[in-house]
Amino acid sequence: MNVDVIVAGGGPGGAAAAAQLAQAGVAVLVLDKAHFPRQKACGGCLSPKVLSLGLDFGGVVEDVIEEAVFAAPGEAAIRYRSHTPLAYMVRRERFDQFLLSRAEEMGAHVRYGHRVLQAREISGGVEVVSDRGTFRAPVLIGGDGALGATVRSFRRPPSRIALAMDARLVAADGAHAAWRGKVLIDFGGVPFGYAWIFPTACDLSTGVLGAKKKVRRLPGYLDRFLDRQGVQRGSTKVTGWPIPYPAWSLRPAISPRVLLVGDAAGFVDPLTGEGIYYALRSGLIAAQAIAEGGSGVADRYQQLIWDAFQQDLRGAAILAALIHRAPEVSFRALRRHPRAIEAFAAVLVGRLSYAAFLRKVVRGVFAAGWHSLVQVGRWRDEDRVVGTQRSGLRTEGEH
Ligand SMILES: Cc1cc2nc3c(=O)[nH]c(=O)nc-3n(C[C@H](O)[C@H](O)[C@H](O)COP(=O)(O)OP(=O)(O)OC[C@H]3O[C@@H](n4cnc5c(N)ncnc54)[C@H](O)[C@@H]3O)c2cc1C
């Protein structure tokens, strides 16, 4: 089969690239080792930033989140309500199938059950060897993840890795209803990470995320978190997967013929672990750089990515380093300054950049005086706080 572009991996990054290329009249072949719908360890929480990408994914949304509860062990939780959606909940098996089917509808060729084993540059293009055949094309997009065959084939140094685990819990009817429209993010219980409860239509996604070097036994953190929340895990299967963090020294284009997208390029928010938006956006940008053609595809891709979000993810990395190193102080600072929560929510939904948020924080610290931070460090639960409640969330009857 003669194609212009091969895409290794049909997750959000690969599927977005394939759809865009096919729409532009480029012949594209997607190879994915899985048969869809396939399971994927993921919280399934989509930021409203995804809306800006022009994807009509309303048909696979299971819940719309308008309330976020931030918690930390032994602290009063912070509850934030918004009049506009803070997030959209999807199940990855449905969402990813929707994306890849859409690419097929637009004319992309998709080969399911084709595991890419190796890829290499050859004269005038790239050769991709799968367990079901060998394919050649002028360009390869690697969308097969941080530890995928593309990254390994080109000996790209690995990104820093966090570990995340995800368990789907079927909550009792009443308990599930209490979680509708609401997410819980718990800082401080997992080193350099957090734990979550997100609702879908009929169950709860719960999980933990932490820096690989810092966490010893991730399931233990999940069990302790669920105990604190009074949620039973029982014998529910837990799935885990690495999450890459951006490595600033690494370019997302290995060469003008090999572009990496999504997790393969390390495009994940280092504070939140959000990767779906960045996978989709980088896939679209890779397709744009390729469709524009010319000799500078790699430089063009790099530049567009930098302008779109890579620069801002550096701000996320700075904030992540602060919050994850001192979760209690950060948590109390947020609680003490409700406008900081507003601003943080604006970052999460994409209305404010991380850089702008950090500038606000620095200005706030200077305006309030350095001692205010020290005060925050000494903050006591007895202090009166607007919009917070004791932690240990009830899962019933609360809204
Ligand atoms: C537990 C957990 C929870 C998460 N929760 C969230 C969340 O709530 N919100 C969010 O935005 N992000 C979340 N993420 C991150 C998010 O899942 C990823 O960033 C996102 O899936 C990246 O998309 P991708 O297309 O780059 O890769 P993937 O979604 O991993 O897709 C890669 C595709 O490549 C295929 N593949 C792999 N190897 C090969 C091979 N050798 N040959 C052929 N095909 C191959 C796979 O079958 C897969 O279809 C979470 C991650 C984890 C681990």
The ligand as a Gaussian input file, in Angstrom:
#p B3LYP/6-31G(d) Opt

LIG

0 1
 C       -3.906000       6.079000      35.110000
 C       -3.870000       7.239000      34.156000
 C       -4.849000       8.225000      34.235000
 C       -4.840000       9.310000      33.333000
 N       -5.861000      10.220000      33.411000
 C       -5.911000      11.233000      32.513000
 C       -7.018000      12.143000      32.530000
 O       -7.954000      12.023000      33.331000
 N       -7.025000      13.155000      31.614000
 C       -6.009000      13.320000      30.706000
 O       -6.063000      14.274000      29.910000
 N       -4.968000      12.464000      30.659000
 C       -4.900000      11.408000      31.526000
 N       -3.870000      10.510000      31.459000
 C       -2.841000      10.685000      30.407000
 C       -3.409000      10.225000      29.050000
 O       -3.947000       8.927000      29.188000
 C       -2.315000      10.208000      27.972000
 O       -1.542000      11.380000      28.048000
 C       -2.926000      10.082000      26.572000
 O       -3.598000       8.853000      26.449000
 C       -1.855000      10.194000      25.491000
 O       -2.403000       9.909000      24.228000
 P       -1.483000       9.260000      23.093000
 O       -2.310000       9.214000      21.866000
 O       -0.175000       9.936000      23.053000
 O       -1.147000       7.778000      23.615000
 P       -2.135000       6.595000      24.017000
 O       -3.453000       7.087000      24.401000
 O       -1.352000       5.783000      24.995000
 O       -2.302000       5.772000      22.677000
 C       -1.228000       5.020000      22.161000
 C       -1.784000       4.014000      21.172000
 O       -0.668000       3.337000      20.600000
 C       -0.941000       1.952000      20.543000
 N        0.355000       1.286000      20.588000
 C        1.233000       1.228000      21.610000
 N        2.338000       0.546000      21.246000
 C        2.136000       0.164000      19.949000
 C        2.901000      -0.577000      19.018000
 N        4.101000      -1.068000      19.330000
 N        2.394000      -0.776000      17.783000
 C        1.175000      -0.271000      17.439000
 N        0.406000       0.407000      18.299000
 C        0.885000       0.638000      19.527000
 C       -1.829000       1.665000      21.751000
 O       -2.634000       0.512000      21.525000
 C       -2.667000       2.938000      21.810000
 O       -3.865000       2.818000      21.094000
 C       -3.839000       9.429000      32.339000
 C       -2.850000       8.439000      32.253000
 C       -2.854000       7.365000      33.146000
 C       -1.784000       6.316000      33.038000

